[in-house]
Amino acid sequence: MNNCIFCKIIGGEIPSYKIYEDEKVFAFLDINPVNPGHTLVVPKEHHETMTNTPDELLSYMNIKSKELMETIKKATNADYVALSVVGLDVPHFHIHIIPRYHNDGMEHFWPTKQYKEGKAEEIAEKIKNI
């Protein structure tokens, strides 16, 4: 993909702080980290979203992310490590691995909301019936 920033990082056109690479995935530090050690795991093949990433590759990425989570937790002395798939910032599927600390000031990773009376049941039924 010519204009994809992650494809350019994988190809070495844009510098990165690479922490892992194999024939299928490339992992590097996020340049705008939630906490130091925040890592992105991307497939070397360009797939815009999780839903159009082949299942075999998606499974491999999750297994590799699990391995990297332990390594990153040890390297950063994190209390725990969060894994997130957001998909809003770059149209190249990626997994965020984020070291977290009990006192990092982020009680909630993102703002949460409450369902109005009856809305949870309504949404659940819509999802189950599609």
N, CA, C and O atoms as CSV, one atom per row, in Angstrom:
chain,resi,resn,atom,element,x,y,z
A,1,MET,N,N,0.858,-1.172,0.000
A,1,MET,CA,C,0.000,0.000,0.000
A,1,MET,C,C,0.901,1.230,0.000
A,1,MET,O,O,1.649,1.443,0.954
A,2,ASN,N,N,0.843,2.026,-1.030
A,2,ASN,CA,C,1.772,3.137,-1.225
A,2,ASN,C,C,1.733,4.218,-0.159
A,2,ASN,O,O,2.784,4.723,0.235
A,3,ASN,N,N,0.560,4.585,0.315
A,3,ASN,CA,C,0.452,5.695,1.257
A,3,ASN,C,C,0.286,5.265,2.710
A,3,ASN,O,O,0.061,6.110,3.576
A,4,CYS,N,N,0.392,3.997,2.986
A,4,CYS,CA,C,0.184,3.492,4.347
A,4,CYS,C,C,1.443,3.712,5.189
A,4,CYS,O,O,2.520,3.219,4.853
A,5,ILE,N,N,1.296,4.448,6.270
A,5,ILE,CA,C,2.449,4.742,7.136
A,5,ILE,C,C,3.036,3.469,7.743
A,5,ILE,O,O,4.253,3.362,7.890
A,6,PHE,N,N,2.184,2.500,8.098
A,6,PHE,CA,C,2.709,1.262,8.677
A,6,PHE,C,C,3.443,0.437,7.629
A,6,PHE,O,O,4.462,-0.182,7.938
A,7,CYS,N,N,2.947,0.416,6.398
A,7,CYS,CA,C,3.668,-0.289,5.325
A,7,CYS,C,C,5.032,0.359,5.105
A,7,CYS,O,O,6.016,-0.333,4.844
A,8,LYS,N,N,5.093,1.681,5.209
A,8,LYS,CA,C,6.369,2.382,5.052
A,8,LYS,C,C,7.314,2.067,6.216
A,8,LYS,O,O,8.522,1.942,6.015
A,9,ILE,N,N,6.777,1.942,7.415
A,9,ILE,CA,C,7.599,1.567,8.576
A,9,ILE,C,C,8.133,0.146,8.385
A,9,ILE,O,O,9.321,-0.105,8.591
A,10,ILE,N,N,7.269,-0.768,7.998
A,10,ILE,CA,C,7.680,-2.154,7.769
A,10,ILE,C,C,8.759,-2.224,6.696
A,10,ILE,O,O,9.716,-2.990,6.816
A,11,GLY,N,N,8.601,-1.423,5.650
A,11,GLY,CA,C,9.555,-1.406,4.539
A,11,GLY,C,C,10.833,-0.635,4.812
A,11,GLY,O,O,11.730,-0.609,3.970
A,12,GLY,N,N,10.929,-0.011,5.970
A,12,GLY,CA,C,12.132,0.741,6.325
A,12,GLY,C,C,12.201,2.141,5.754
A,12,GLY,O,O,13.229,2.805,5.888
A,13,GLU,N,N,11.130,2.613,5.117
A,13,GLU,CA,C,11.109,3.968,4.561
A,13,GLU,C,C,10.969,5.023,5.655
A,13,GLU,O,O,11.437,6.152,5.506
A,14,ILE,N,N,10.326,4.647,6.746
A,14,ILE,CA,C,10.142,5.533,7.898
A,14,ILE,C,C,10.786,4.828,9.087
A,14,ILE,O,O,10.516,3.650,9.320
A,15,PRO,N,N,11.633,5.528,9.843
A,15,PRO,CA,C,12.290,4.872,10.976
A,15,PRO,C,C,11.305,4.531,12.089
A,15,PRO,O,O,10.275,5.184,12.258
A,16,SER,N,N,11.652,3.492,12.840
A,16,SER,CA,C,10.844,3.083,13.985
A,16,SER,C,C,11.759,2.450,15.014
A,16,SER,O,O,12.918,2.142,14.739
A,17,TYR,N,N,11.213,2.264,16.204
A,17,TYR,CA,C,11.917,1.543,17.261
A,17,TYR,C,C,11.374,0.115,17.252
A,17,TYR,O,O,10.490,-0.240,18.031
A,18,LYS,N,N,11.926,-0.687,16.353
A,18,LYS,CA,C,11.477,-2.067,16.186
A,18,LYS,C,C,11.858,-2.889,17.410
A,18,LYS,O,O,12.989,-2.822,17.892
A,19,ILE,N,N,10.901,-3.663,17.904
A,19,ILE,CA,C,11.216,-4.562,19.019
A,19,ILE,C,C,11.087,-6.027,18.633
A,19,ILE,O,O,11.584,-6.900,19.345
A,20,TYR,N,N,10.416,-6.310,17.498
A,20,TYR,CA,C,10.280,-7.693,17.059
A,20,TYR,C,C,9.905,-7.705,15.582
A,20,TYR,O,O,9.191,-6.830,15.093
A,21,GLU,N,N,10.412,-8.732,14.882
A,21,GLU,CA,C,10.033,-8.926,13.491
A,21,GLU,C,C,10.218,-10.395,13.141
A,21,GLU,O,O,11.193,-11.026,13.549
A,22,ASP,N,N,9.275,-10.926,12.383
A,22,ASP,CA,C,9.429,-12.239,11.779
A,22,ASP,C,C,8.803,-12.171,10.391
A,22,ASP,O,O,8.551,-11.080,9.881
A,23,GLU,N,N,8.552,-13.319,9.776
A,23,GLU,CA,C,8.045,-13.322,8.397
A,23,GLU,C,C,6.609,-12.808,8.288
A,23,GLU,O,O,6.179,-12.445,7.193
A,24,LYS,N,N,5.854,-12.767,9.394
A,24,LYS,CA,C,4.441,-12.385,9.344
A,24,LYS,C,C,4.108,-11.063,10.023
A,24,LYS,O,O,3.192,-10.363,9.590
A,25,VAL,N,N,4.837,-10.709,11.084
A,25,VAL,CA,C,4.493,-9.515,11.851
A,25,VAL,C,C,5.704,-8.622,12.101
A,25,VAL,O,O,6.856,-9.043,12.007
A,26,PHE,N,N,5.392,-7.393,12.417
A,26,PHE,CA,C,6.392,-6.379,12.753
A,26,PHE,C,C,5.865,-5.661,13.990
A,26,PHE,O,O,4.711,-5.234,14.004
A,27,ALA,N,N,6.683,-5.520,15.021
A,27,ALA,CA,C,6.260,-4.851,16.260
A,27,ALA,C,C,7.223,-3.721,16.562
A,27,ALA,O,O,8.440,-3.893,16.499
A,28,PHE,N,N,6.665,-2.558,16.890
A,28,PHE,CA,C,7.482,-1.381,17.147
A,28,PHE,C,C,6.802,-0.488,18.179
A,28,PHE,O,O,5.594,-0.573,18.399
A,29,LEU,N,N,7.606,0.368,18.806
A,29,LEU,CA,C,7.071,1.279,19.818
A,29,LEU,C,C,6.176,2.326,19.175
A,29,LEU,O,O,6.503,2.879,18.125
A,30,ASP,N,N,5.042,2.593,19.816
A,30,ASP,CA,C,4.141,3.661,19.385
A,30,ASP,C,C,4.833,4.995,19.639
A,30,ASP,O,O,5.415,5.194,20.706
A,31,ILE,N,N,4.778,5.914,18.671
A,31,ILE,CA,C,5.460,7.209,18.858
A,31,ILE,C,C,4.692,8.143,19.780
A,31,ILE,O,O,5.239,9.148,20.234
A,32,ASN,N,N,3.441,7.828,20.062
A,32,ASN,CA,C,2.636,8.593,21.021
A,32,ASN,C,C,2.108,7.625,22.076
A,32,ASN,O,O,0.915,7.322,22.098
A,33,PRO,N,N,2.986,7.140,22.949
A,33,PRO,CA,C,2.591,6.062,23.855
A,33,PRO,C,C,1.661,6.497,24.983
A,33,PRO,O,O,1.728,7.622,25.479
A,34,VAL,N,N,0.799,5.572,25.367
A,34,VAL,CA,C,0.004,5.748,26.580
A,34,VAL,C,C,0.955,5.704,27.774
A,34,VAL,O,O,0.859,6.531,28.681
A,35,ASN,N,N,1.865,4.745,27.769
A,35,ASN,CA,C,2.946,4.611,28.752
A,35,ASN,C,C,4.181,4.123,27.997
A,35,ASN,O,O,4.044,3.525,26.930
A,36,PRO,N,N,5.383,4.363,28.522
A,36,PRO,CA,C,6.589,3.860,27.865
A,36,PRO,C,C,6.512,2.343,27.664
A,36,PRO,O,O,6.134,1.604,28.572
A,37,GLY,N,N,6.871,1.901,26.478
A,37,GLY,CA,C,6.794,0.490,26.124
A,37,GLY,C,C,5.553,0.146,25.311
A,37,GLY,O,O,5.418,-0.982,24.836
A,38,HIS,N,N,4.644,1.106,25.146
A,38,HIS,CA,C,3.432,0.924,24.331
A,38,HIS,C,C,3.881,0.491,22.931
A,38,HIS,O,O,4.608,1.213,22.249
A,39,THR,N,N,3.440,-0.683,22.523
A,39,THR,CA,C,3.907,-1.314,21.294
A,39,THR,C,C,2.751,-1.591,20.348
A,39,THR,O,O,1.638,-1.896,20.776
A,40,LEU,N,N,3.032,-1.479,19.060
A,40,LEU,CA,C,2.066,-1.840,18.030
A,40,LEU,C,C,2.546,-3.104,17.339
A,40,LEU,O,O,3.712,-3.204,16.957
A,41,VAL,N,N,1.655,-4.062,17.179
A,41,VAL,CA,C,1.945,-5.284,16.445
A,41,VAL,C,C,1.125,-5.225,15.162
A,41,VAL,O,O,-0.103,-5.158,15.210
A,42,VAL,N,N,1.803,-5.252,14.013
A,42,VAL,CA,C,1.120,-5.115,12.728
A,42,VAL,C,C,1.467,-6.293,11.823
A,42,VAL,O,O,2.578,-6.820,11.884
A,43,PRO,N,N,0.517,-6.707,10.983
A,43,PRO,CA,C,0.857,-7.731,10.001
A,43,PRO,C,C,1.709,-7.108,8.902
A,43,PRO,O,O,1.521,-5.941,8.556
A,44,LYS,N,N,2.626,-7.865,8.363
A,44,LYS,CA,C,3.437,-7.346,7.263
A,44,LYS,C,C,2.603,-7.177,5.995
A,44,LYS,O,O,2.857,-6.284,5.187
A,45,GLU,N,N,1.613,-8.040,5.834
A,45,GLU,CA,C,0.668,-7.875,4.731
A,45,GLU,C,C,-0.281,-6.736,5.099
A,45,GLU,O,O,-0.657,-6.588,6.262
A,46,HIS,N,N,-0.666,-5.934,4.109
A,46,HIS,CA,C,-1.581,-4.836,4.385
A,46,HIS,C,C,-3.023,-5.345,4.439
A,46,HIS,O,O,-3.554,-5.867,3.459
A,47,HIS,N,N,-3.631,-5.179,5.597
A,47,HIS,CA,C,-5.060,-5.448,5.801
A,47,HIS,C,C,-5.574,-4.263,6.596
A,47,HIS,O,O,-5.044,-3.952,7.663
A,48,GLU,N,N,-6.605,-3.598,6.084
A,48,GLU,CA,C,-7.068,-2.362,6.714
A,48,GLU,C,C,-7.704,-2.570,8.075
A,48,GLU,O,O,-7.504,-1.753,8.974
A,49,THR,N,N,-8.462,-3.634,8.250
A,49,THR,CA,C,-9.197,-3.828,9.495
A,49,THR,C,C,-9.040,-5.253,10.015
A,49,THR,O,O,-8.548,-6.137,9.313
A,50,MET,N,N,-9.456,-5.452,11.227
A,50,MET,CA,C,-9.442,-6.786,11.813
A,50,MET,C,C,-10.354,-7.727,11.034
A,50,MET,O,O,-10.025,-8.898,10.845
A,51,THR,N,N,-11.501,-7.219,10.580
A,51,THR,CA,C,-12.480,-8.073,9.906
A,51,THR,C,C,-12.011,-8.543,8.534
A,51,THR,O,O,-12.510,-9.554,8.040
A,52,ASN,N,N,-11.070,-7.846,7.905
A,52,ASN,CA,C,-10.580,-8.363,6.619
A,52,ASN,C,C,-9.170,-8.944,6.722
A,52,ASN,O,O,-8.520,-9.174,5.702
A,53,THR,N,N,-8.696,-9.181,7.939
A,53,THR,CA,C,-7.432,-9.874,8.156
A,53,THR,C,C,-7.724,-11.372,8.188
A,53,THR,O,O,-8.610,-11.804,8.926
A,54,PRO,N,N,-7.000,-12.174,7.403
A,54,PRO,CA,C,-7.259,-13.620,7.395
A,54,PRO,C,C,-7.164,-14.220,8.805
A,54,PRO,O,O,-6.310,-13.832,9.601
A,55,ASP,N,N,-8.049,-15.164,9.093
A,55,ASP,CA,C,-8.126,-15.763,10.426
A,55,ASP,C,C,-6.802,-16.361,10.885
A,55,ASP,O,O,-6.429,-16.212,12.049
A,56,GLU,N,N,-6.089,-17.033,9.989
A,56,GLU,CA,C,-4.816,-17.642,10.366
A,56,GLU,C,C,-3.820,-16.573,10.810
A,56,GLU,O,O,-3.115,-16.752,11.803
A,57,LEU,N,N,-3.762,-15.468,10.079
A,57,LEU,CA,C,-2.861,-14.369,10.432
A,57,LEU,C,C,-3.312,-13.700,11.727
A,57,LEU,O,O,-2.483,-13.354,12.569
A,58,LEU,N,N,-4.603,-13.519,11.886
A,58,LEU,CA,C,-5.147,-12.920,13.102
A,58,LEU,C,C,-4.793,-13.770,14.322
A,58,LEU,O,O,-4.398,-13.243,15.362
A,59,SER,N,N,-4.937,-15.072,14.189
A,59,SER,CA,C,-4.569,-15.978,15.288
A,59,SER,C,C,-3.088,-15.868,15.602
A,59,SER,O,O,-2.699,-15.801,16.768
A,60,TYR,N,N,-2.270,-15.848,14.579
A,60,TYR,CA,C,-0.826,-15.738,14.772
A,60,TYR,C,C,-0.470,-14.428,15.489
A,60,TYR,O,O,0.356,-14.415,16.402
A,61,MET,N,N,-1.102,-13.335,15.065
A,61,MET,CA,C,-0.839,-12.035,15.690
A,61,MET,C,C,-1.211,-12.044,17.169
A,61,MET,O,O,-0.500,-11.472,17.995
A,62,ASN,N,N,-2.310,-12.685,17.500
A,62,ASN,CA,C,-2.722,-12.752,18.898
A,62,ASN,C,C,-1.755,-13.585,19.733
A,62,ASN,O,O,-1.434,-13.214,20.863
A,63,ILE,N,N,-1.297,-14.689,19.194
A,63,ILE,CA,C,-0.320,-15.513,19.907
A,63,ILE,C,C,0.981,-14.744,20.098
A,63,ILE,O,O,1.560,-14.768,21.184
A,64,LYS,N,N,1.444,-14.066,19.058
A,64,LYS,CA,C,2.684,-13.295,19.158
A,64,LYS,C,C,2.501,-12.132,20.129
A,64,LYS,O,O,3.417,-11.816,20.888
A,65,SER,N,N,1.340,-11.496,20.116
A,65,SER,CA,C,1.069,-10.401,21.054
A,65,SER,C,C,1.101,-10.898,22.489
A,65,SER,O,O,1.612,-10.212,23.375
A,66,LYS,N,N,0.562,-12.078,22.723
A,66,LYS,CA,C,0.577,-12.666,24.068
A,66,LYS,C,C,2.018,-12.852,24.540
A,66,LYS,O,O,2.341,-12.539,25.687
A,67,GLU,N,N,2.878,-13.356,23.669
A,67,GLU,CA,C,4.298,-13.523,24.017
A,67,GLU,C,C,4.951,-12.171,24.313
A,67,GLU,O,O,5.680,-12.025,25.294
A,68,LEU,N,N,4.681,-11.194,23.459
A,68,LEU,CA,C,5.274,-9.867,23.645
A,68,LEU,C,C,4.753,-9.180,24.901
A,68,LEU,O,O,5.478,-8.405,25.525
A,69,MET,N,N,3.512,-9.453,25.278
A,69,MET,CA,C,2.952,-8.867,26.502
A,69,MET,C,C,3.811,-9.214,27.711
A,69,MET,O,O,4.115,-8.347,28.531
A,70,GLU,N,N,4.199,-10.471,27.821
A,70,GLU,CA,C,5.027,-10.899,28.950
A,70,GLU,C,C,6.394,-10.221,28.924
A,70,GLU,O,O,6.893,-9.774,29.957
A,71,THR,N,N,6.989,-10.149,27.751
A,71,THR,CA,C,8.303,-9.513,27.601
A,71,THR,C,C,8.227,-8.038,27.960
A,71,THR,O,O,9.082,-7.528,28.683
A,72,ILE,N,N,7.211,-7.356,27.460
A,72,ILE,CA,C,7.046,-5.922,27.709
A,72,ILE,C,C,6.754,-5.674,29.191
A,72,ILE,O,O,7.265,-4.717,29.772
A,73,LYS,N,N,5.942,-6.525,29.795
A,73,LYS,CA,C,5.640,-6.380,31.228
A,73,LYS,C,C,6.927,-6.447,32.046
A,73,LYS,O,O,7.142,-5.620,32.932
A,74,LYS,N,N,7.782,-7.425,31.756
A,74,LYS,CA,C,9.050,-7.560,32.477
A,74,LYS,C,C,9.967,-6.374,32.211
A,74,LYS,O,O,10.569,-5.837,33.141
A,75,ALA,N,N,10.077,-5.964,30.965
A,75,ALA,CA,C,11.001,-4.886,30.597
A,75,ALA,C,C,10.614,-3.547,31.197
A,75,ALA,O,O,11.481,-2.724,31.487
A,76,THR,N,N,9.320,-3.321,31.387
A,76,THR,CA,C,8.842,-2.025,31.882
A,76,THR,C,C,8.459,-2.059,33.358
A,76,THR,O,O,8.072,-1.035,33.919
A,77,ASN,N,N,8.562,-3.215,33.985
A,77,ASN,CA,C,8.125,-3.385,35.371
A,77,ASN,C,C,6.670,-2.959,35.562
A,77,ASN,O,O,6.302,-2.393,36.591
A,78,ALA,N,N,5.856,-3.242,34.555
A,78,ALA,CA,C,4.438,-2.876,34.609
A,78,ALA,C,C,3.698,-3.777,35.591
A,78,ALA,O,O,4.095,-4.917,35.830
A,79,ASP,N,N,2.614,-3.245,36.154
A,79,ASP,CA,C,1.758,-4.049,37.026
A,79,ASP,C,C,0.954,-5.052,36.202
A,79,ASP,O,O,0.711,-6.176,36.640
A,80,TYR,N,N,0.550,-4.638,35.016
A,80,TYR,CA,C,-0.159,-5.506,34.084
A,80,TYR,C,C,-0.028,-4.894,32.701
A,80,TYR,O,O,0.489,-3.787,32.554
A,81,VAL,N,N,-0.495,-5.610,31.686
A,81,VAL,CA,C,-0.396,-5.132,30.309
A,81,VAL,C,C,-1.776,-5.239,29.667
A,81,VAL,O,O,-2.425,-6.282,29.735
A,82,ALA,N,N,-2.210,-4.158,29.049
A,82,ALA,CA,C,-3.491,-4.141,28.353
A,82,ALA,C,C,-3.262,-4.405,26.871
A,82,ALA,O,O,-2.241,-4.019,26.302
A,83,LEU,N,N,-4.222,-5.061,26.273
A,83,LEU,CA,C,-4.194,-5.311,24.843
A,83,LEU,C,C,-5.431,-4.656,24.254
A,83,LEU,O,O,-6.530,-4.816,24.785
A,84,SER,N,N,-5.263,-3.918,23.161
A,84,SER,CA,C,-6.383,-3.182,22.601
A,84,SER,C,C,-6.339,-3.197,21.080
A,84,SER,O,O,-5.273,-3.094,20.473
A,85,VAL,N,N,-7.502,-3.325,20.483
A,85,VAL,CA,C,-7.660,-3.157,19.041
A,85,VAL,C,C,-8.659,-2.021,18.877
A,85,VAL,O,O,-9.836,-2.160,19.208
A,86,VAL,N,N,-8.176,-0.898,18.363
A,86,VAL,CA,C,-9.031,0.273,18.241
A,86,VAL,C,C,-9.428,0.493,16.788
A,86,VAL,O,O,-10.618,0.552,16.475
A,87,GLY,N,N,-8.449,0.615,15.895
A,87,GLY,CA,C,-8.712,0.708,14.477
A,87,GLY,C,C,-9.172,2.048,13.959
A,87,GLY,O,O,-9.779,2.112,12.890
A,88,LEU,N,N,-8.903,3.119,14.678
A,88,LEU,CA,C,-9.357,4.430,14.230
A,88,LEU,C,C,-8.258,5.291,13.608
A,88,LEU,O,O,-8.545,6.142,12.766
A,89,ASP,N,N,-7.040,5.086,14.002
A,89,ASP,CA,C,-5.989,6.036,13.650
A,89,ASP,C,C,-5.253,5.737,12.355
A,89,ASP,O,O,-4.948,6.672,11.614
A,90,VAL,N,N,-4.956,4.497,12.050
A,90,VAL,CA,C,-4.228,4.129,10.833
A,90,VAL,C,C,-4.975,2.974,10.169
A,90,VAL,O,O,-5.273,1.980,10.832
A,91,PRO,N,N,-5.285,3.083,8.873
A,91,PRO,CA,C,-6.020,2.008,8.201
A,91,PRO,C,C,-5.115,0.839,7.796
A,91,PRO,O,O,-5.030,0.473,6.624
A,92,HIS,N,N,-4.454,0.274,8.786
A,92,HIS,CA,C,-3.657,-0.949,8.647
A,92,HIS,C,C,-3.843,-1.650,9.982
A,92,HIS,O,O,-3.426,-1.135,11.020
A,93,PHE,N,N,-4.466,-2.822,9.964
A,93,PHE,CA,C,-4.807,-3.492,11.213
A,93,PHE,C,C,-3.602,-3.562,12.141
A,93,PHE,O,O,-2.484,-3.846,11.709
A,94,HIS,N,N,-3.843,-3.299,13.421
A,94,HIS,CA,C,-2.769,-3.364,14.408
A,94,HIS,C,C,-3.343,-3.611,15.802
A,94,HIS,O,O,-4.493,-3.292,16.103
A,95,ILE,N,N,-2.491,-4.191,16.628
A,95,ILE,CA,C,-2.833,-4.484,18.015
A,95,ILE,C,C,-1.944,-3.626,18.904
A,95,ILE,O,O,-0.729,-3.574,18.710
A,96,HIS,N,N,-2.546,-2.956,19.875
A,96,HIS,CA,C,-1.805,-2.165,20.860
A,96,HIS,C,C,-1.488,-3.037,22.064
A,96,HIS,O,O,-2.375,-3.702,22.598
A,97,ILE,N,N,-0.242,-3.043,22.494
A,97,ILE,CA,C,0.165,-3.677,23.748
A,97,ILE,C,C,0.628,-2.541,24.648
A,97,ILE,O,O,1.595,-1.847,24.335
A,98,ILE,N,N,-0.070,-2.351,25.774
A,98,ILE,CA,C,0.150,-1.162,26.587
A,98,ILE,C,C,0.493,-1.528,28.031
A,98,ILE,O,O,-0.353,-2.058,28.751
A,99,PRO,N,N,1.733,-1.247,28.460
A,99,PRO,CA,C,2.073,-1.459,29.877
A,99,PRO,C,C,1.222,-0.539,30.744
A,99,PRO,O,O,1.055,0.642,30.438
A,100,ARG,N,N,0.687,-1.090,31.826
A,100,ARG,CA,C,-0.158,-0.302,32.716
A,100,ARG,C,C,0.338,-0.430,34.156
A,100,ARG,O,O,0.971,-1.417,34.532
A,101,TYR,N,N,0.033,0.588,34.938
A,101,TYR,CA,C,0.436,0.655,36.339
A,101,TYR,C,C,-0.784,1.048,37.150
A,101,TYR,O,O,-1.621,1.823,36.687
A,102,HIS,N,N,-0.885,0.525,38.340
A,102,HIS,CA,C,-2.038,0.836,39.182
A,102,HIS,C,C,-2.147,2.330,39.475
A,102,HIS,O,O,-3.241,2.826,39.744
A,103,ASN,N,N,-1.040,3.044,39.427
A,103,ASN,CA,C,-1.063,4.488,39.730
A,103,ASN,C,C,-0.782,5.345,38.495
A,103,ASN,O,O,-0.254,6.449,38.629
A,104,ASP,N,N,-1.122,4.864,37.299
A,104,ASP,CA,C,-0.798,5.642,36.097
A,104,ASP,C,C,-1.828,6.719,35.761
A,104,ASP,O,O,-1.727,7.376,34.725
A,105,GLY,N,N,-2.819,6.899,36.636
A,105,GLY,CA,C,-3.773,7.983,36.449
A,105,GLY,C,C,-4.852,7.702,35.416
A,105,GLY,O,O,-5.600,8.604,35.039
A,106,MET,N,N,-4.939,6.477,34.962
A,106,MET,CA,C,-5.947,6.132,33.960
A,106,MET,C,C,-6.869,5.070,34.529
A,106,MET,O,O,-6.774,3.895,34.176
A,107,GLU,N,N,-7.754,5.490,35.406
A,107,GLU,CA,C,-8.670,4.543,36.017
A,107,GLU,C,C,-9.482,3.825,34.953
A,107,GLU,O,O,-9.757,2.630,35.065
A,108,HIS,N,N,-9.859,4.559,33.930
A,108,HIS,CA,C,-10.584,3.993,32.792
A,108,HIS,C,C,-9.765,4.287,31.550
A,108,HIS,O,O,-9.306,5.411,31.347
A,109,PHE,N,N,-9.586,3.277,30.729
A,109,PHE,CA,C,-8.790,3.458,29.515
A,109,PHE,C,C,-9.482,4.405,28.552
A,109,PHE,O,O,-8.819,5.127,27.807
A,110,TRP,N,N,-10.799,4.409,28.558
A,110,TRP,CA,C,-11.583,5.361,27.790
A,110,TRP,C,C,-12.852,5.644,28.562
A,110,TRP,O,O,-13.217,4.884,29.459
A,111,PRO,N,N,-13.531,6.730,28.224
A,111,PRO,CA,C,-14.755,7.058,28.971
A,111,PRO,C,C,-15.813,5.969,28.794
A,111,PRO,O,O,-15.952,5.400,27.711
A,112,THR,N,N,-16.540,5.690,29.841
A,112,THR,CA,C,-17.610,4.700,29.770
A,112,THR,C,C,-18.957,5.380,29.960
A,112,THR,O,O,-19.038,6.517,30.424
A,113,LYS,N,N,-20.011,4.662,29.592
A,113,LYS,CA,C,-21.370,5.186,29.704
A,113,LYS,C,C,-22.237,4.140,30.369
A,113,LYS,O,O,-21.837,2.982,30.497
A,114,GLN,N,N,-23.411,4.538,30.786
A,114,GLN,CA,C,-24.402,3.623,31.366
A,114,GLN,C,C,-25.538,3.453,30.361
A,114,GLN,O,O,-25.894,4.395,29.655
A,115,TYR,N,N,-26.101,2.255,30.301
A,115,TYR,CA,C,-27.288,2.030,29.472
A,115,TYR,C,C,-28.502,2.637,30.151
A,115,TYR,O,O,-28.641,2.558,31.371
A,116,LYS,N,N,-29.383,3.243,29.362
A,116,LYS,CA,C,-30.676,3.672,29.880
A,116,LYS,C,C,-31.534,2.434,30.064
A,116,LYS,O,O,-31.289,1.397,29.447
A,117,GLU,N,N,-32.532,2.549,30.908
A,117,GLU,CA,C,-33.428,1.435,31.219
A,117,GLU,C,C,-33.919,0.752,29.947
A,117,GLU,O,O,-34.496,1.402,29.075
A,118,GLY,N,N,-33.691,-0.555,29.838
A,118,GLY,CA,C,-34.172,-1.349,28.711
A,118,GLY,C,C,-33.283,-1.345,27.478
A,118,GLY,O,O,-33.479,-2.170,26.586
A,119,LYS,N,N,-32.319,-0.449,27.402
A,119,LYS,CA,C,-31.488,-0.323,26.199
A,119,LYS,C,C,-30.519,-1.495,26.035
A,119,LYS,O,O,-30.284,-1.936,24.910
A,120,ALA,N,N,-29.955,-2.005,27.122
A,120,ALA,CA,C,-29.028,-3.137,27.026
A,120,ALA,C,C,-29.737,-4.356,26.437
A,120,ALA,O,O,-29.197,-5.028,25.558
A,121,GLU,N,N,-30.935,-4.637,26.916
A,121,GLU,CA,C,-31.703,-5.764,26.394
A,121,GLU,C,C,-31.998,-5.576,24.910
A,121,GLU,O,O,-31.903,-6.522,24.129
A,122,GLU,N,N,-32.356,-4.355,24.524
A,122,GLU,CA,C,-32.667,-4.055,23.123
A,122,GLU,C,C,-31.447,-4.285,22.228
A,122,GLU,O,O,-31.556,-4.920,21.180
A,123,ILE,N,N,-30.305,-3.774,22.638
A,123,ILE,CA,C,-29.077,-3.929,21.862
A,123,ILE,C,C,-28.678,-5.401,21.795
A,123,ILE,O,O,-28.313,-5.892,20.726
A,124,ALA,N,N,-28.742,-6.103,22.914
A,124,ALA,CA,C,-28.386,-7.518,22.940
A,124,ALA,C,C,-29.245,-8.314,21.963
A,124,ALA,O,O,-28.730,-9.166,21.239
A,125,GLU,N,N,-30.522,-8.050,21.937
A,125,GLU,CA,C,-31.423,-8.760,21.015
A,125,GLU,C,C,-31.096,-8.431,19.561
A,125,GLU,O,O,-31.112,-9.329,18.719
A,126,LYS,N,N,-30.804,-7.186,19.246
A,126,LYS,CA,C,-30.432,-6.816,17.879
A,126,LYS,C,C,-29.195,-7.570,17.431
A,126,LYS,O,O,-29.145,-8.079,16.311
A,127,ILE,N,N,-28.188,-7.644,18.308
A,127,ILE,CA,C,-26.944,-8.324,17.973
A,127,ILE,C,C,-27.192,-9.821,17.794
A,127,ILE,O,O,-26.681,-10.417,16.846
A,128,LYS,N,N,-27.948,-10.424,18.669
A,128,LYS,CA,C,-28.194,-11.872,18.591
A,128,LYS,C,C,-29.017,-12.248,17.360
A,128,LYS,O,O,-28.891,-13.365,16.857
A,129,ASN,N,N,-29.855,-11.338,16.869
A,129,ASN,CA,C,-30.781,-11.662,15.776
A,129,ASN,C,C,-30.288,-11.274,14.389
A,129,ASN,O,O,-31.039,-11.380,13.420
A,130,ILE,N,N,-29.066,-10.836,14.278
A,130,ILE,CA,C,-28.535,-10.514,12.932
A,130,ILE,C,C,-27.901,-11.729,12.343
A,130,ILE,O,O,-27.394,-11.680,11.222
